[in-house]
Amino acid sequence: SKEPRFQISDGPNTQLIFGVDINGLKPGDAAFFDESVFGYPVPRISEIPPGTYTIQAFLNRYETFHRADGHIVKLPMDKGEGQRWVQKPGNFFSTPQDVKIDPQKDKKITIVLDQEIPPIPDPPETKYIKHIKIQSQLLTEFWGRPMFLGAHILLPEGFDTHPEARYPLVINHGHFPYTFGGFREIPPDPDLEPTYSDRFDWPGYNKTVQEHAYKFYQEWTGPDFPRFLIIQIQHANPYYDDSYAVNSVNVGPYGDAITYELIPYIEKIS
């Protein structure tokens, strides 16, 4: 079964979660969870039904930013995971353990943060998919530390054999895909176990995704398909998995950074 950290959501099927804010926790220090701690969907520890549970501790680490607007804020910096806290490199978690819980009995349970999420490897490149990353001067000045923008680039058929050609550029805004999504260079997996999508009410949705992604590859590389570049922008920030590509008083000048730094860089190298 999945670790508890992968079973937490904001929906009705979530498992129990309780959280506390801590500051300056050092190795060997302890954080305490008692009746004062708020939880979801069960609000208090005393309301947990008695039974045996698999429990796990998790620490979502925040960093301090000294912004150019004078504000000092503590936020969980994106580490290449798209603001998914359960996958953020550098976060600590404990090995899951089974314990018997009875809120009516005074019992102390000790959990040790003995694991750390490793760095996320760079996504692989292919003949058609490339990845870039640049430091943004505008965002670096705003956030008071080096800040970066990236993009996944889908190259047209013949790009490598026509270096003198210039192509139109299509910008596709999404959230935070690990690599260029919806493009598959190999046929769908015939042994893929179909899964149901709650979001789309679609049986076998994962198989449909593979089928359409491979169909797109076949069309993209076909002799009659228009030749152009598509980019998916990577603009996760300390708040969200993307910036909506606009300037923001609180998130920073992402609109300008994308328009005047990232896109000109892509145009220059392609």
C-alpha positions in Angstrom: 0.0 0.0 0.0 1.0 3.6 -0.4 2.8 5.5 2.3 0.5 7.7 4.4 2.1 10.9 2.8 0.8 9.8 -0.6 -2.8 9.4 0.7 -3.4 13.0 1.7 -5.6 15.2 -0.3 -8.2 18.0 0.1 -11.0 15.6 -1.0 -13.3 13.3 0.9 -11.1 10.3 0.5 -8.1 11.7 2.3 -6.5 10.0 5.2 -6.0 11.7 8.5 -3.4 14.6 8.8 -2.4 16.7 11.7 0.0 19.7 11.5 2.0 22.0 13.6 4.2 25.0 12.7 7.8 24.8 14.0 10.7 27.2 13.7 14.4 26.5 14.0 14.0 22.8 14.6 17.4 21.2 15.1 18.6 17.6 14.9 17.5 15.9 18.1 14.7 18.4 18.8 11.2 17.3 19.1 7.8 18.6 17.9 4.8 17.6 19.9 1.3 16.7 18.7 -1.4 16.8 21.4 -5.0 17.7 21.8 -4.3 21.3 20.8 -3.2 20.3 17.3 -5.7 20.8 14.5 -6.4 18.0 12.0 -8.4 17.1 8.9 -10.8 15.5 8.3 -10.9 14.7 12.0 -10.2 18.0 13.9 -8.7 16.6 17.1 -6.6 13.7 18.1 -9.1 12.7 20.7 -11.7 12.1 17.9 -9.6 9.5 16.1 -11.5 6.1 16.3 -9.5 3.5 18.3 -7.6 1.1 16.1 -4.3 0.2 14.4 -3.0 2.8 12.1 0.0 3.3 9.8 1.5 6.6 10.8 4.2 8.7 9.3 5.8 12.1 10.2 6.7 14.6 7.5 8.5 17.9 7.6 7.8 20.4 4.8 10.8 22.8 5.0 10.5 26.5 4.5 13.2 29.0 3.7 13.5 32.7 4.4 13.3 35.2 1.5 14.4 38.9 1.8 12.4 40.4 -1.0 13.2 43.6 -2.9 9.9 45.1 -1.7 11.1 45.0 1.9 9.0 42.0 2.9 10.7 39.1 4.7 8.7 35.9 4.1 9.1 32.2 4.9 8.0 29.9 2.1 8.6 26.4 0.8 10.9 26.9 -2.2 10.1 24.8 -5.2 12.9 22.2 -5.8 11.8 20.9 -9.2 8.8 19.0 -8.0 6.1 21.6 -8.9 5.2 22.5 -5.3 4.2 18.9 -4.5 5.2 18.8 -0.8 5.2 15.0 -0.6 7.9 14.9 -3.4 9.9 18.0 -2.6 13.7 17.2 -2.4 15.1 18.0 1.0 12.0 17.4 2.9 12.2 14.9 5.8 9.9 12.0 6.5 9.7 9.0 8.7 9.6 5.3 7.9 5.9 4.3 8.2 5.1 2.3 11.3 2.0 0.5 12.6 0.7 1.6 16.0 -2.4 1.0 18.1 -4.2 4.3 18.9 -6.7 4.8 21.7 -7.3 8.5 22.3 -8.8 7.7 25.7 -5.5 6.3 26.9 -2.4 8.4 27.7 0.2 6.9 25.5 3.3 8.5 24.0 4.2 7.6 20.5 7.7 8.5 19.2 8.3 9.1 15.5 11.7 9.8 14.0 12.3 11.7 10.8 14.9 9.3 9.4 14.5 9.8 5.7 15.1 12.7 3.2 13.7 13.1 -0.3 16.5 13.0 -2.8 17.0 15.5 -5.7 14.8 15.0 -8.7 16.8 13.9 -11.8 16.6 16.0 -14.9 14.0 14.8 -17.5 15.5 12.9 -20.4 15.9 14.5 -23.8 15.0 13.0 -27.1 15.4 14.0 -30.8 12.2 16.0 -30.4 12.1 17.1 -26.7 14.6 19.4 -25.2 14.8 21.2 -21.9 16.3 24.6 -21.0 16.7 26.6 -17.7 17.9 30.1 -17.3 18.5 32.4 -14.3 16.1 35.4 -14.4 17.6 38.7 -13.4 14.2 40.2 -12.8 13.0 37.4 -10.5 16.4 37.2 -8.8 16.2 40.9 -7.9 12.6 40.6 -6.7 13.2 37.5 -4.5 16.7 38.3 -3.2 18.2 35.1 -4.4 18.9 33.3 -7.7 15.6 32.4 -9.3 15.2 30.4 -12.5 12.8 29.9 -15.4 12.6 26.8 -17.6 10.8 25.3 -20.6 10.2 22.0 -22.3 10.6 22.5 -26.0 9.0 20.3 -28.7 11.1 20.5 -31.9 9.5 20.0 -35.3 10.5 17.2 -37.7 13.6 18.2 -39.6 14.8 20.7 -37.1 18.2 19.0 -36.8 18.7 18.9 -40.6 17.6 22.5 -41.3 19.7 24.6 -38.9 19.1 27.7 -41.0 15.3 27.5 -40.7 13.3 29.7 -38.4 10.0 28.5 -37.0 6.9 30.0 -35.4 6.7 29.5 -31.6 3.6 28.3 -29.8 3.5 28.8 -26.0 1.4 26.2 -24.1 0.6 27.2 -20.6 0.0 24.4 -18.1 1.0 23.8 -14.5 4.1 21.9 -13.9 4.7 18.8 -16.1 7.9 16.9 -15.5 8.6 16.8 -19.2 6.7 17.8 -22.4 3.3 16.2 -21.9 1.0 14.6 -24.5 3.8 13.5 -26.8 4.8 9.8 -26.9 7.5 8.5 -29.3 6.7 4.8 -28.7 3.4 2.9 -29.2 1.0 2.6 -26.2 1.9 -0.1 -23.7 -0.4 -3.0 -24.4 0.0 -4.4 -20.9 -0.8 -1.1 -19.1 -3.4 -1.8 -16.4 -6.3 0.6 -17.0 -7.2 3.1 -14.3 -10.3 5.1 -13.7 -10.2 8.9 -13.7 -12.4 10.5 -11.1 -11.8 13.9 -12.5 -13.1 13.0 -16.0 -15.3 10.0 -15.1 -13.3 8.0 -17.7 -12.5 4.3 -17.4 -9.0 3.5 -18.8 -8.1 7.1 -18.9 -4.3 6.3 -18.7 -4.6 4.2 -21.8 -6.4 6.9 -23.6 -3.7 9.4 -22.7 -1.0 7.1 -24.2 -3.0 6.5 -27.3 -3.5 10.2 -28.0 0.1 11.1 -27.1 1.4 8.5 -29.7 -1.1 9.7 -32.3 0.1 13.3 -31.8 3.7 12.0 -32.3 2.7 10.3 -35.6 1.0 13.5 -36.8 3.7 15.8 -35.6 6.4 13.9 -37.6 4.2 13.3 -40.6 5.0 14.8 -44.0 2.1 17.2 -44.2 2.1 18.5 -40.6 3.0 22.2 -40.2 6.5 22.8 -38.8 6.7 25.0 -35.6 8.0 24.8 -32.0 5.9 24.4 -28.9 7.1 25.3 -25.4 5.7 24.5 -22.0 7.0 27.0 -19.5 8.3 25.9 -16.1 7.7 28.8 -13.8 7.1 27.3 -10.3 7.8 29.7 -7.5 7.8 29.8 -3.7 4.0 30.0 -3.6 2.7 27.9 -6.5 3.5 25.4 -9.2 3.2 28.2 -11.8 2.9 32.0 -11.9 0.0 32.3 -14.4 2.7 34.1 -16.5 1.7 37.5 -15.1 3.3 40.2 -13.1 2.2 40.1 -9.5 2.9 42.3 -6.5 3.3 39.2 -4.3 4.7 36.6 -6.7 6.9 38.9 -8.7 7.4 40.0 -12.3 6.9 36.7 -14.0 5.1 38.2 -17.0 8.1 40.4 -17.8 10.6 37.6 -17.0 8.9 35.2 -19.4 8.3 37.8 -22.1 11.7 39.6 -22.0 14.1 37.0 -20.7 12.9 33.4 -21.4 11.3 33.7 -24.8 14.1 35.8 -26.3 16.5 33.2 -25.1 14.5 30.4 -26.7 14.3 32.4 -30.0 18.0 33.0 -29.9 19.0 29.4 -29.5 16.4 28.0 -31.9 
